Amino acid sequence: MSNIECFWEYPPCAEFLQGLASFARLVLFDKRGTGLSDRVAFLPGLETRIDDVRAVLAAVGSTRAVLCGYSEGGPMCALYAATYPSQTAGLVMIGSYAARAWRADAPWGRTRQQLDAFCARCEADWGAPIAIEQIMPGAAADPAARQWWGRFLRMSASPAAVVALNRMNHEIDVRPVLPAVHCPALVLHARDDTQVDVRCGRELSALLPGARYVELEGPDHIPFGGERLRVLGEIETFVRALGAPAEPERVLATVLFSDIVGSTERAIELGDRGWRDLLARHHRVVRELLPRFRGREIDTAGDGFFATFDGPARAVRCAAQLIDAMAPLGLRLRIGVHTGECETVGGKVAGIAVHIGARIAAAAQPGQVLVSSTVKDLVAGSGLRFLERGPTPLKGLPEAWQLYALEPGSAG
């Protein structure tokens, strides 16, 4: 959360922003539902946040930008950079992470109990300078800083909104998509950060191809703390060193594969002409639905469709509507959805992510939308719910994949 009006009321923050604006055009915005942006009934997930970034950049006439993600803004910026490489000049991550939740291989992550305790504190004490000792400890004893921080929180979000944001961000995991970020990247993290452990920053830099990692001194989580001049210097050096962009050949995309269940038997039952007529109606329905969810038809083989989307939630919702739309035709589909890095050549899409999506579709049950764990992790906060299918062997792939079935009715 943020409030771009309150930013300028705190001298260290204003100094930091003025420093950025001294060497680059600076664009700030409050995410939907926070700060000066309109309040919403339901807070948006990553996919909608990315759409909002595109809208802001389009509104100010920016066709290519360095994205700077602070804390939980980092995963959003990384996903944007992977999805829209031609619009991304570089990526800066400050005090950020790829995944925040505790894992067996990341014992420094935040546990569910810690999350619940923090949310309870927000509900009870919102308006006080909550967590200032963890976020900006260098200024925590300053009465003026405490007063500003409390006002900043009140002006940024309601207690209910901040709880919802925390719970949604806890579920996000962008580790699988970070290798698809090919723009220059800079990762900055304070060594003694008590809000987001420094090992999150180290993991982040290790997963971003060719990222430069800088470990800052001190405990401040905010970028405008005691190390703000060094942060400014590192970002300026990074931005000034950016060269001419290369034409991207790989992008992060969500692939959808559909297949008609029992098509051979149905064709025998209807005969050639009847089957051709039914298949034409099927194709017409699919082609009507795809554009509504910004889907793009890539190929059609027999009775199956291969389409790509620029967001996983849109792909899953489209898949659910395809399942429902086929019922009046007496057809049942099996659909697989996966998000991964794809090669783009002459309008075609290829790569291992495409093969994985096809294998997931083949593993789906009749009338089922089956997704990879990557898709599930990226649609946190979208309202989509999934049932764990468990590790599933996929033909031609060396190990079992964790798959999830869309819960009926959860796609709206």
N, C-alpha and C positions, 0 to 999 in steps of 0.2 A: 504494500500500500504506500501511498505517497500523497503529498499535497504541494503542488508546484508553487502555490502562493506562499505557503509557510516556509518553503526552502529559503526564500530570500530574506526571511525575518531573522535568521540565525547567522551571524557574521561569518563563522568558519565555513558554513555551507555556501553562503553567497560568494565568498572568496574562491572556493573550489570551482563553482560553476562559472565564475568570471574567468578563472584560469583556463578552463576548457574552451570557453568562447574566444580566448585570445589567439588560438591557433586553428580553430575549426568552427564551422557553423554548428551551433548547439540546438538540438531539438529535444524538448522534454514533454512528457505527457503523463497524466494520471490514468492508470488502468481502469477499465470499465468497472463501475461500482465503488470506486475509491476517489478520495480527493475532490477535485472540482468536476470530475466526470459524473454523469447521471447515476443515481442509485438504481439498482436493478433487483428484481425479485429473486433471481438465481444468479450467483456469481459464475462467470464464464470459465471454461477450461482452457487448456493451452491453445487449442485450435482457434477458438474465438479470439483469444488475446493476440494471436499472430495476425488474424484478419484486421484487428484494430491497429497493429503496428503498420500494416500496409496502408490502411486508410489515413493514418496520420502522415506518413511519408508522402503519400499522393497529395494530400491537402497542402503540404508545404512545398511541393514540387521537387522532392528529392527522389532521384532514380537509383541512387547507390549510396549507401551509408555505412559507417562503422557503427556496429551495434555494441552498446555498453550495458551489460547486465550486472546489476548489483544484487547480491544475495539471491532470493528466489526469482529475480528477474533473469538470472543467468540461463536456466534451462529453456525459457521462452526464447531468448536470443539465439541460443545454440540451435534450437529446432528451426527457427526462421532461417538462419544461415545455411542449414543443410537443405531446406526446402526451396529457398529462393537464392541460389548462389550468385546469379547474375545481378542481384540487387544488393549484395553484401560485399563491402570492400574489406572489412575486417571484423574481428570479434574480440571484445575486451570483457573479461569476467572478473569481478571484484568480490571477494568474500563469498563465493558461490559454491555450487555443488552440482553433481550429476544426479545423485540420489541422496535424500536426507534421512530416510528411515534406517533404523538399525538393521543390519544383516549379519549373518555369521562371519562373513569375511570383511565386515566393516563395523566392528564393535564400538567405534566412536560415534556411530549414527544415533539419532534421537529415538528413544524407545516409545512405544505406545503409551506407557505410563507417564513419561515425561511430557508427551504431547497433551495428554488429558489434564495433567496438573497445570500446564501453562494456559490451556483453554479455560479452565476453571478460574484461574487468577484473572484472566482478561474479563470474564463475565462479571466477576465480583468487584474488580478495582479499576475498570476502564476509566480513563480520565486522569489517573495518577501517572507519574513517569515510570510506567511498567518496563522492566527489563533494561533500564538505562545503564545499569551496572554491567550488563553483558554486551550491550550494543555500542555504547560509547563510554567505557569506563574511565577514559582519560578526563572526561568532563563531568562525571557522575556526581562529584562533590560541589559543583558550581551551581548555586541557586538559580541563576539566570538560565543555564542550560537545562536544568530540571523543569523549570517553568515552561520553557519553549518545547521541550520534548513532550510533556503532558498535553499541551495545546496541539502540537503536531499530530499526536495520536488521535485526539478527539476530532480534529478536522479531516483526518484521513479516512476513517472508517468507523462504523458502529461496532459495538461489542459483538453482536451476532455475526456481522460480516467478517470481522477479523478471526473469529473462531472458525467460520466456514472456510476462509482462505487458508488458515493453518492446516486444517484437516485435509483439504484438497492438495496443498503443496506437499504434504507428508507422503502422499501416494505416488507422486510423480517420480519417474525414473527414466532419464534420457540416455543412460549409458549405451544402449544398443545403437543409438543414432549418432553418437559423437564421432565415430570414424568416418562418417559421411560429410563432416565439416572440412572443407578443403581451403577455405580462405585463411589468411594469416590470423593467428590468435595470440592473445596475451592474457595470462592468468595471474592475478595479484591476490595474495592472501596473507593476512597477518599471522605471524607464527604463534601468538598467544591468544588468538581469537577464541573466546569462550561461547560465542553464539553459534558459529559454524566452525567445527573443528578444522584445523589446518590440514589434516589428512584428507578432508573432502577436496580441498584445493589441489593437493598433490595428485589425488586420483583423477580429478578433472583434467589436469594438464597432461597426465600420462595417456588419457583416452583421446585427447584432441591431437590429431596428426600435426607434428611440427610446432606445437605451441611453445611459446616462451613463458617460463614460469619464474615469477619473482616473489620471494618470500619477504614480507615486510616486517619490520620490528614492531614491538608493542602489541597491545591487546585490542585495539579498536576495530570493531567490525565495520563501522561506517567508513566510506571512502574519504570523508572530509574531517577525519580525526587528526591525531598528532602527526601522522605520516602523509598528510594531504599534499604537501609540496613534492614529496617523492612520487606519490601516485600520479600527480599531474605531469611530472617529468617523464615518467615511464610511458604514460599514454601519449604524450606529445612526440616522444622519440619513435614510438610505434607507428603513429599516424603519419608522420613525415617520411617514414621509410617505405610506405606502401607504394608499390609500383603500379604499372598499368594492369588492368584485370585480364585474366586469361578467360577465353570462352569456356564455360563449364561443360564438361562432357558427362558428368555424373550428378544426379540430384537425388534427394531423399523423396520417395514417393510411396503412396499406399496403393497396393495392387489388389484388385478384386477379381476372382475367378468364379464363374457360375456354371452349373451343369444341370441339365434336366434329368431327373431320376426316372429310370425305366423307359428311356426314349426309344430303345429298339422295340420293346414290347408294344409301346403305344403306336409306333409307326406301322407295325404288322397289323395291329387292330384296326387302324384307320385307313390303311392303304396309302399309296404314294401321294395321291392328290390331297386326301384329307390331312395327311401329315404335313405336307407342304403348306397348306392353308393355316394349320395350327401353329407351325413354326414361324410363319410370317407374322402372325398376331403376337407371338412371344417376342420376336425381335422388335416389333413396333412398340410394345410396352417397355422393353428394356431401354430403347433409344429415347423414349419420352421421359423416363425417370432419370437417366444418367445426368443430363444437363442441370436438372433441379438441384443436384448435389455437387455440381462442378466436376462431375466425372467425365472422363474422356475415353471413348471407345478406342482400343488399340487393335483388337483383332477379334474375329469371330470364326470359330472352328466347329462346323456342324451345328450342334445345339448349345454350345457354350459361348460365353462372352469373357473377354479379358479387357478390363478397364483400369485406369489409374485415377487417383484423386490426390489433391494437395493437402489433405488432412484425413486422419484415420476415423474421426467421429463421423464425418460426412459419409465416408465409405461404408461404415457399419450401418448407419441409418438408411442409406440407399439400399443396402443388402436386405435389411428388414422389410422395406417397402416392396422390393422385388419379390420376396417370399409371399407377402400378402397379395400382391397384384396378380400372381399366377393362379391363385385359388379359383377365381371365376373361369379360368381356362381349363381347369382340371389338371393343372401341372404342378409338380413339386420340384423345387430346386434344392441343390446343396451348394453352399457358397463358402469360399475361403477368403480371408482378408489378412494381409501382412504388410508391415511397413519396413522398408529397407532401402539401401542405396541401389540405384538403377543407372545403367548406361543409357544415354539417349543418342541415337544415331538416325538421322533422316526421318525424324518423327516416330521412330520405333523405340521401344523400351525393352531392355534385356538385362541380364545379370542374374546372380544367384537368388536375389530377392524375388524375382519372377518365378523361378523354379519352386521356391519355398511356398509362395502363394498358391501355385497350382497343386502342390502336394497337400496343402492344408484343405483345399476344396475337396480333393479326392477322399480325405479322411472324414469329411462332414457327414452327418446323418441326413436322411431325407427331411427337408423342411428346416434345416439348421444352418445358422450362420456361425462358422467356426473361425476364431481369430488366434493369432500368436500372442505370446506374453508381451511382446513389444507394443502391439496395438492396445492391449489392456492397460499398460502402464501410461501410455500417452493420452488416453481419453479420460484420465482422472478429472472429476468435476463435471463431466458431461451428462451425468444422470444415467448413463448406460451401465447395466449390471450384467455380470457374467457368472456362469457356473463352471467350476474347475473341471476340466476333462482329464487332467493328469498328463504325465509324460506319454507321448504318442510317437511311435516310430513313423518316419516319413520316408517313402521309397526313394532310394538314391542318396539319402543324407546319412552321415556317419553316426549320428546320435539322436536319441528321442527328443522331441520338442514339447515344451509345456504349452498346452492349448486350452482355450476357454470357449465355451458356447454362449452365445448371446441369450440372456434370459428373456423369454417371450414377454412382450408387452413393455419392455424397458426402453425401447427406442422411440416411444411417443406415437 
